Amino acid sequence: MNTLYRYKLILRMIVGIAAIMLLSSCANKEYVEACLEGYRYGFWGGLWHGIIAPIDLVISLFRDDVTVYAQNNNGAWYAFGFILGSGGWGILGSKGASGKRRRSKKYD
């Protein structure tokens, strides 16, 4: 690779990273204290939110009032339920859930 090309690439990367840092420093700070009042979600709420997380993700791209993860949760139990719920999508999509079994090859 040409040395001059390498320096130009590094300079572009530095300028790009600096631009991203500069523009991200202008982002608004969101206050979530209002969201933390009222009902606090526990394990079952986390499980349900984990199950519907892919749907929430798509909807949250178009609406600002929908989030994937509830801010007003009770901590570890909500997170555990969310992980179990969102992990269920991987299990349901695997080959094992389709009901098909592998044929074992018998070697005589």
Phi, psi and omega in degrees: 000142181292139182294319179296319178298320179298315179296321178295320179296316179296319179296319178296320179295318179296316179296320179296316179294319178296320179294318179296317179294320179295315181289326180286340179286348179268002183293147179287146175271128180263134177260125184253009181300324179293329179286338186276357179272152177094212186293135177252127183280139180249212184300311184293323175295320177295321178298314179295317179295327176293321180295318183267010182302317179298323178291316178300322180298315180293316181294323182294342176291335183251341181233140181275343183268006179246129177236162182275323187239126182289129178285329182265073179243171183264012173105236190296321181293322176296315180298320179296315177297321179296317179296316178297317181294317181284334176287338178298331178296323178291323179290318181293332182270359183279169180292331182293332181277348183280350178090354180276139178247148176285144173273129179274136179275128179260127178254121180268000000 
